[in-house]
Amino acid sequence: MAYCGGLDWGSAEHGICIIEHDSGKIIARFPVPHDAAGIADLMRRLARLAPPADLPIAIERPSGLIVDALVAAGHPVVPIHPNVVKASRPRYRAAGGKSDRGDPYLLADLLRTDGHRFRRLIPCSDEIKALRALVRGRDALVAQRLVLANQLRALLDSFWPGAVAIFADIDSPIALAFVQRYPTPDSAARLGEKRIKAFMAQHRYCGRRSASELLARLRRAPPGLAGDSEADAKGELVRAWAAVLTALVAQIAELTSRIEHTIGELPDGKIVTSFPRAGRICAAQILAELGDVRERFQAEDQLAAEAGVCPVTHQSCKSRGVVFRWACNHRLRAAITCFADNSRHSSPWAADIYQRAKGPGCDHPHARPYPRQSLGARALARLAGPNPLRSGATSRLSGKRRLTPA
C-alpha cells in the first residue's frame, strides 16, 4: 500500500487528497464535481496512481453514490466517525480553524497513521439494502403520520371535541372516514343510532363498541363554541388533513405488507422472526440495521454498544458511574428495546432477566433503571454468538419459541 486517500463528502462537490503512505507527502489534491463526468474522472485519475485494491480511501460518510462508485471500482473504503475526525483536529492545527480544503488531507493522514484501528467498509447484500430502505422509509412515514394526527386532533379539539372522542385513534381509517363525512358539529347534528349503524356497516367497522356507545361518546364531549364562519373554515381544514392522512395510512399499510413479505423470504429473517414476540416489523428493523456482514462485530459487546444497550463505565479516583451511550444506532436501539420489552411477556427466560434487572438481585447496582436495555443486550449477545444466524442456529432458535439462556 503505497498511497492513502481521504475524501471529504459534499452535496455538490467533493474534495479528495492522496498522500504517500511512508512520508505523508501530498501526491494529488483536487475537487470532484458530484456528477457523472466528475465521478468518472475521479476513477480515471485514481487508476493512474495505483491499482484500486492498493489505494484505500477514508471518508466520514459511509454511504452515498460516491461511496458506491469507489466500492464498485475496487477501492477499500474506510469509514472514520466524524467524532474521531473532530477529536484529531488539534494534531493538525495550532488555531481553531477548519477548512474544507484541509479535511481530505486529515482523513488521508488518519488512515496512514491509524489505519489499523479502523475497519474497511463491507457492503451488505442487495436484499438487506432493499429491506433497510423499506424499513427506514416506513419509519419516516409513521413519524409523519404521528405529526399529522396530532395536528388534526388539535384542530378538532379547538371546535369539535366529539369527533376526537368517538373513536380510539384519530388516524384510524374509520375515524378519518368519519371526520371527512362529518367535518363540523352542524354536519353531525342529526346523527342518530341508525345512521351510525349504517356508517359502521359501510366502512366495515371492526371495533367492539356498539352504535349506541359510540353515539354516547359523541354526545358526552363538550360542545363546540365556534361561529358558523369559523366552523366552516375549520371543517375544510379537517377534510384536507383527513384526506392527506388517509392516503398516508394506506401507503404505510402497503409498505408494511411489503416488509412482512420481504422478511419472510430472507434466511436470517426466519430466525429473527422466531424470537418471542419479535413480530415481523420489529424483526425487519433489527435485521435491516444489523445487516448480514457479521464480520464487522468482533464481539457481542461491540454489537450491543452499536445498539446503545451496552453499559459504559465512567470511573476515576473520585467518582464512578454507569451510563448508556447515546452515540449509537438509534434505529437499532429502538427496535431491540421494543423486542426486549415485548419478549418478556411470552418468554420465561426473558421475563427472568427483566425481573433480575429491576430487582435488588441484579448483577450491577447501576443497571436497575435500565431493564429493557439490559434485556436487549442479552438478546443482542445471542445474535453475536460463535455462529450467529447460521444454519446451526436456525433449528436452535426457530425450533423453540423462546431464547435459550447462554
Buried (B, 14 or more C-beta within 10 A) or exposed (E): BEBBBBBBBBEEBBBBBBBBBEEEEBBBBEBBBBEEEBBEBBBEBBBEBBEBEBBBBBBBBBEBEBBEBBBEBEBBBBBBEEEBBEEBBEEEEEEEEEEEEBBBBBBBBBBBBEBEEBEEBBBBEEBBBBBBEBBBBBBEBBEBBEEBBEBBBEBBBEBBBBBBBBBEEBBBBBBBBBBBBBBBBBBBEEBEEEBBBEBBEEBEBEEEBEBEEBBBBBEEBEEBEBEEEBBEBBBEBBBBBBEBBBEBBEBBEEBBEBBBEBBEEBEBBBBBBBBBBBBBBBBBBBBBBBBBEBEBBEEBBEBBBBBBBBBEEEEEEEEEEBEBBEEBBEBBBBBBBBBBBBBBEEBEBBBEBBEBBBEEEBEEEBBEEBBBBBBBBBBBBBBBBEEBBBEEBBEBBBEEEBBEEE
